[in-house]
Amino acid sequence: MRLGFLIGFLIGAGIASLISSSEAPEPGEATVSHGGAGLIDKLKRQAEEARAAAREASEEKQAEMLHDWEQTRHSSN
């Protein structure tokens, strides 16, 4: 299960990276072409998006497992 979370995190980070690189910066968003501050903010945002994607995948898997368990419980009665 931990391996699944790790894989989900890595996939989410990759997707977030692709999405953020293809989007243009918002009008109010400051961009830093040189320096670490912009890079750190971008990495933090990507990590947050990856965590959200992993959390969503985890919730979907839990719902699926609960559904399977309910079906098994009802079929055994």
KEDOLO-172226 format. One line per 5 residues: number of its first residue (from 1); their letters; for each residue x, y, z of N, C-alpha, C, O, CB. Coordinates in Angstrom, 1 decimal. Glycine has a CB too. Example, Ala and Ser with C-alpha at 12.3 -4.5 7.8 and 13.67 -1.06 7.14 Angstrom:
BEGIN
1 = AS = 13.2 -5.7 7.8 12.3 -4.5 7.8 13.2 -3.3 7.8 14.2 -3.3 8.5 11.3 -4.5 9.0; 12.8 -2.2 7.1 13.7 -1.1 7.1 12.9 0.0 7.9 13.4 1.1 8.0 14.1 -0.6 5.7;
//
This chain:
BEGIN
1 = MRLGF = 0.8 -1.2 0.0 0.0 0.0 0.0 0.9 1.3 0.0 0.6 2.2 -0.7 -0.9 0.0 1.2; 2.0 1.2 0.7 2.9 2.3 0.7 3.5 2.6 -0.6 3.7 3.7 -1.1 4.0 2.1 1.8; 3.8 1.5 -1.3 4.3 1.6 -2.7 3.3 2.3 -3.6 3.7 3.1 -4.4 4.7 0.2 -3.2; 2.1 2.0 -3.4 1.0 2.6 -4.2 1.0 4.1 -3.9 0.8 4.9 -4.9 -0.3 2.0 -3.9; 1.1 4.5 -2.7 1.1 5.9 -2.3 2.3 6.6 -3.0 2.2 7.7 -3.5 1.1 6.1 -0.8;
6 = LIGFL = 3.5 6.0 -2.9 4.7 6.5 -3.5 4.5 6.7 -5.0 4.9 7.7 -5.6 5.9 5.7 -3.2; 4.0 5.6 -5.6 3.8 5.7 -7.1 2.8 6.8 -7.4 3.0 7.5 -8.4 3.4 4.3 -7.6; 1.7 6.9 -6.7 0.7 7.9 -6.9 1.3 9.3 -6.7 1.0 10.2 -7.5 -0.5 7.7 -6.0; 2.2 9.5 -5.7 2.8 10.7 -5.5 3.7 11.1 -6.7 3.7 12.3 -7.1 3.6 10.7 -4.2; 4.5 10.2 -7.1 5.4 10.4 -8.3 4.6 10.7 -9.5 4.9 11.6 -10.3 6.3 9.3 -8.5;
11 = IGAGI = 3.5 10.0 -9.8 2.7 10.3 -11.0 2.0 11.6 -10.8 2.0 12.4 -11.8 1.6 9.2 -11.1; 1.5 11.9 -9.7 0.9 13.2 -9.4 1.9 14.4 -9.6 1.5 15.4 -10.2 0.3 13.3 -8.1; 3.1 14.2 -9.1 4.1 15.2 -9.3 4.5 15.4 -10.8 4.7 16.5 -11.3 5.4 14.8 -8.5; 4.5 14.3 -11.5 4.8 14.4 -13.0 3.7 15.1 -13.7 3.9 16.0 -14.6 5.0 13.1 -13.5; 2.5 14.8 -13.4 1.3 15.4 -14.0 1.3 16.9 -13.6 1.1 17.8 -14.5 0.0 14.8 -13.6;
16 = ASLIS = 1.5 17.2 -12.4 1.5 18.6 -11.9 2.6 19.4 -12.6 2.4 20.6 -13.0 1.7 18.7 -10.4; 3.8 18.8 -12.8 4.9 19.4 -13.5 4.5 19.7 -15.0 4.8 20.8 -15.5 6.1 18.5 -13.5; 3.9 18.7 -15.6 3.5 19.0 -17.0 2.4 20.0 -17.2 2.5 20.9 -18.0 2.9 17.7 -17.6; 1.4 20.0 -16.2 0.4 21.0 -16.3 0.9 22.4 -16.0 0.6 23.4 -16.7 -0.7 20.7 -15.3; 1.8 22.5 -15.0 2.3 23.8 -14.6 3.2 24.4 -15.7 3.3 25.6 -15.9 3.0 23.8 -13.3;
21 = SSEAP = 3.9 23.5 -16.4 4.8 24.0 -17.4 4.1 24.5 -18.7 4.6 25.3 -19.4 5.9 23.0 -17.8; 2.9 23.9 -18.9 2.1 24.3 -20.1 1.2 25.5 -19.9 0.8 26.1 -20.8 1.3 23.1 -20.5; 1.0 25.8 -18.6 0.1 27.0 -18.3 0.9 28.2 -18.3 2.1 28.2 -17.9 -0.6 26.8 -17.0; 0.3 29.3 -18.7 1.0 30.6 -18.6 0.7 31.2 -17.2 -0.3 30.8 -16.6 0.4 31.6 -19.7; 1.7 32.0 -16.7 1.5 32.5 -15.4 0.2 33.4 -15.3 -0.1 34.1 -16.3 2.7 33.3 -14.9;
26 = EPGEA = -0.4 33.4 -14.2 -1.6 34.3 -14.0 -1.2 35.7 -14.0 0.0 36.0 -13.6 -2.4 33.9 -12.8; -2.1 36.7 -14.3 -1.7 38.1 -14.3 -1.1 38.6 -13.0 -0.2 39.4 -13.0 -2.9 38.9 -14.7; -1.6 38.1 -11.9 -1.2 38.6 -10.6 0.0 37.9 -10.0 0.5 38.2 -9.0 -2.3 38.6 -9.6; 0.4 36.8 -10.7 1.5 35.9 -10.2 2.8 36.5 -10.6 3.1 36.8 -11.8 1.3 34.5 -10.7; 3.7 36.7 -9.6 5.0 37.2 -9.9 5.9 36.0 -10.4 5.8 34.9 -9.8 5.6 37.8 -8.6;
31 = TVSHG = 6.7 36.2 -11.4 7.6 35.2 -11.8 9.0 35.7 -11.6 9.3 36.8 -11.8 7.3 34.9 -13.3; 9.9 34.7 -11.2 11.3 35.0 -11.0 12.1 34.2 -12.0 12.1 33.0 -12.0 11.7 34.7 -9.5; 12.7 34.9 -12.9 13.5 34.2 -13.9 14.8 33.7 -13.4 15.4 32.7 -13.8 13.7 35.1 -15.1; 15.4 34.5 -12.4 16.7 34.1 -11.8 16.5 34.0 -10.3 15.9 34.9 -9.8 17.8 35.1 -12.3; 17.0 33.0 -9.7 17.0 32.9 -8.3 16.2 31.7 -7.8 15.4 31.1 -8.6 16.3 34.2 -7.7;
36 = GAGLI = 16.4 31.4 -6.6 15.8 30.1 -6.0 14.4 30.3 -5.5 13.6 29.3 -5.4 16.6 29.6 -5.0; 13.9 31.6 -5.2 12.6 31.8 -4.6 11.5 31.3 -5.5 10.6 30.6 -5.1 12.4 33.3 -4.3; 11.5 31.6 -6.8 10.5 31.1 -7.7 10.5 29.6 -7.9 9.5 29.0 -8.0 10.7 31.8 -9.1; 11.7 29.0 -7.9 11.8 27.6 -8.0 11.3 26.9 -6.8 10.6 25.9 -6.9 13.3 27.2 -8.2; 11.6 27.4 -5.6 11.1 26.8 -4.4 9.6 26.9 -4.3 8.9 25.9 -4.0 11.7 27.5 -3.2;
41 = DKLKR = 9.0 28.0 -4.7 7.5 28.2 -4.8 6.9 27.2 -5.7 5.9 26.6 -5.4 7.1 29.6 -5.1; 7.5 27.0 -6.9 7.0 26.1 -7.9 7.1 24.6 -7.4 6.1 23.9 -7.6 7.8 26.2 -9.2; 8.2 24.3 -6.7 8.3 22.9 -6.2 7.3 22.7 -5.1 6.7 21.6 -5.0 9.7 22.7 -5.6; 7.1 23.7 -4.2 6.1 23.6 -3.2 4.7 23.4 -3.8 3.9 22.5 -3.3 6.1 24.8 -2.3; 4.4 24.1 -4.8 3.1 24.0 -5.4 2.9 22.6 -6.1 1.8 22.0 -6.0 2.9 25.1 -6.5;
46 = QAEEA = 4.0 22.1 -6.7 3.9 20.8 -7.3 3.7 19.7 -6.3 3.0 18.8 -6.5 5.2 20.6 -8.1; 4.4 19.9 -5.1 4.3 18.9 -4.1 2.8 18.9 -3.5 2.3 17.9 -3.2 5.3 19.2 -2.9; 2.3 20.1 -3.4 0.9 20.2 -2.9 -0.1 19.5 -3.9 -1.0 18.8 -3.5 0.5 21.7 -2.6; 0.1 19.8 -5.1 -0.8 19.2 -6.2 -0.6 17.7 -6.2 -1.6 16.9 -6.4 -0.4 19.8 -7.5; 0.6 17.2 -6.0 0.9 15.8 -6.0 0.2 15.1 -4.8 -0.4 14.1 -4.9 2.4 15.5 -6.0;
51 = RAAAR = 0.3 15.8 -3.6 -0.3 15.3 -2.4 -1.8 15.2 -2.6 -2.5 14.2 -2.2 0.0 16.2 -1.2; -2.4 16.2 -3.2 -3.8 16.3 -3.5 -4.2 15.1 -4.4 -5.3 14.5 -4.2 -4.3 17.6 -4.1; -3.5 14.9 -5.5 -3.7 13.8 -6.4 -3.6 12.5 -5.7 -4.4 11.6 -6.0 -2.8 13.9 -7.6; -2.6 12.3 -4.9 -2.4 11.0 -4.2 -3.6 10.8 -3.2 -4.1 9.7 -3.0 -1.1 11.0 -3.4; -4.0 11.9 -2.5 -5.1 11.8 -1.6 -6.4 11.4 -2.3 -7.2 10.6 -1.8 -5.3 13.2 -0.8;
56 = EASEE = -6.6 12.0 -3.5 -7.8 11.7 -4.3 -7.8 10.2 -4.7 -8.8 9.5 -4.6 -7.9 12.6 -5.5; -6.6 9.8 -5.2 -6.5 8.4 -5.6 -6.7 7.4 -4.4 -7.4 6.4 -4.5 -5.1 8.1 -6.2; -6.2 7.8 -3.2 -6.4 7.0 -2.0 -7.9 6.9 -1.6 -8.4 5.8 -1.3 -5.6 7.6 -0.9; -8.6 8.0 -1.7 -10.0 8.1 -1.4 -10.8 7.2 -2.3 -11.7 6.5 -1.9 -10.5 9.5 -1.3; -10.4 7.3 -3.6 -11.1 6.5 -4.6 -10.9 5.0 -4.4 -11.9 4.2 -4.5 -10.7 6.8 -6.0;
61 = KQAEM = -9.7 4.6 -4.0 -9.4 3.2 -3.7 -10.1 2.8 -2.5 -10.6 1.6 -2.4 -7.9 3.0 -3.5; -10.2 3.6 -1.4 -10.9 3.2 -0.2 -12.4 3.0 -0.5 -13.0 2.1 0.0 -10.7 4.3 0.8; -12.9 3.9 -1.3 -14.4 3.8 -1.7 -14.6 2.5 -2.5 -15.6 1.8 -2.2 -14.8 5.0 -2.5; -13.7 2.1 -3.4 -13.8 0.9 -4.1 -13.7 -0.3 -3.2 -14.5 -1.3 -3.3 -12.7 0.8 -5.2; -12.8 -0.3 -2.3 -12.6 -1.4 -1.3 -13.8 -1.5 -0.4 -14.3 -2.6 -0.1 -11.3 -1.2 -0.5;
66 = LHDWE = -14.4 -0.4 0.0 -15.6 -0.4 0.8 -16.8 -1.0 0.1 -17.5 -1.8 0.6 -15.9 1.0 1.4; -16.9 -0.6 -1.2 -17.9 -1.2 -2.0 -17.8 -2.7 -2.2 -18.8 -3.4 -2.1 -17.9 -0.5 -3.4; -16.6 -3.1 -2.5 -16.3 -4.6 -2.6 -16.6 -5.3 -1.3 -17.2 -6.4 -1.3 -14.9 -4.8 -3.0; -16.3 -4.7 -0.2 -16.5 -5.3 1.1 -18.0 -5.4 1.4 -18.5 -6.5 1.8 -15.9 -4.6 2.2; -18.8 -4.4 1.0 -20.2 -4.4 1.2 -20.9 -5.5 0.3 -21.8 -6.2 0.8 -20.8 -3.0 0.9;
71 = QTRHS = -20.4 -5.6 -0.9 -20.9 -6.6 -1.8 -20.6 -8.0 -1.2 -21.5 -8.9 -1.3 -20.3 -6.5 -3.2; -19.5 -8.2 -0.7 -19.1 -9.5 -0.2 -19.9 -9.8 1.1 -20.4 -10.9 1.3 -17.6 -9.6 0.2; -20.1 -8.8 1.9 -20.9 -9.0 3.1 -22.4 -9.3 2.8 -23.0 -10.2 3.4 -20.9 -7.7 4.0; -22.9 -8.7 1.8 -24.3 -8.9 1.4 -24.5 -10.3 0.7 -25.5 -10.9 0.9 -24.9 -7.8 0.5; -23.5 -10.7 -0.1 -23.6 -12.0 -0.8 -23.4 -13.2 0.1 -23.9 -14.2 -0.2 -22.6 -12.0 -1.9;
76 = SN = -22.7 -13.0 1.3 -22.5 -14.1 2.2 -23.7 -14.3 3.1 -23.8 -15.3 3.8 -21.3 -13.9 3.0; -24.6 -13.3 3.2 -25.8 -13.5 4.1 -26.9 -14.2 3.4 -28.0 -14.4 4.0 -26.4 -12.1 4.5;
//
